[in-house]
């Protein structure tokens, strides 16, 4: 059901991922089904997700990219392919693209 990247990202999640520092700036996207919050500072990137395993894995992937100071430029089609999203989960990729756009505006 889940591809190897989704499984890998889920296995890397820890309680520390949700620890928020006072210096972090919050970026979020949400709809009726999910909410993704990313908290960013020079010291740390944290996240919280209210949604399914796919969007949780995608948030972890984004966190790792941001912590490594990697530029995050990815298309909707690439996200769908990278995470092996079933058609019913394409909305998750749209939400993550919106979040990445907000982060790139900072």
Secondary structure as the mmCIF struct_conf table of DSSP 4:
data_model
#
loop_
_struct_conf.conf_type_id
_struct_conf.id
_struct_conf.beg_label_comp_id
_struct_conf.beg_label_asym_id
_struct_conf.beg_label_seq_id
_struct_conf.end_label_comp_id
_struct_conf.end_label_asym_id
_struct_conf.end_label_seq_id
HELX_RH_AL_P HELX_RH_AL_P1 UNK A 4 UNK A 12
HELX_RH_3T_P HELX_RH_3T_P1 UNK A 15 UNK A 18
TURN_TY1_P TURN_TY1_P1 UNK A 22 UNK A 23
HELX_LH_PP_P HELX_LH_PP_P1 UNK A 24 UNK A 24
STRN STRN1 UNK A 25 UNK A 30
BEND BEND1 UNK A 32 UNK A 33
STRN STRN2 UNK A 35 UNK A 40
BEND BEND2 UNK A 42 UNK A 43
STRN STRN3 UNK A 45 UNK A 50
BEND BEND3 UNK A 51 UNK A 51
HELX_RH_AL_P HELX_RH_AL_P2 UNK A 53 UNK A 67
TURN_TY1_P TURN_TY1_P2 UNK A 68 UNK A 69
HELX_RH_AL_P HELX_RH_AL_P3 UNK A 76 UNK A 83
TURN_TY1_P TURN_TY1_P3 UNK A 84 UNK A 84
HELX_RH_3T_P HELX_RH_3T_P2 UNK A 87 UNK A 89
HELX_RH_AL_P HELX_RH_AL_P4 UNK A 90 UNK A 104
TURN_TY1_P TURN_TY1_P4 UNK A 105 UNK A 105
#
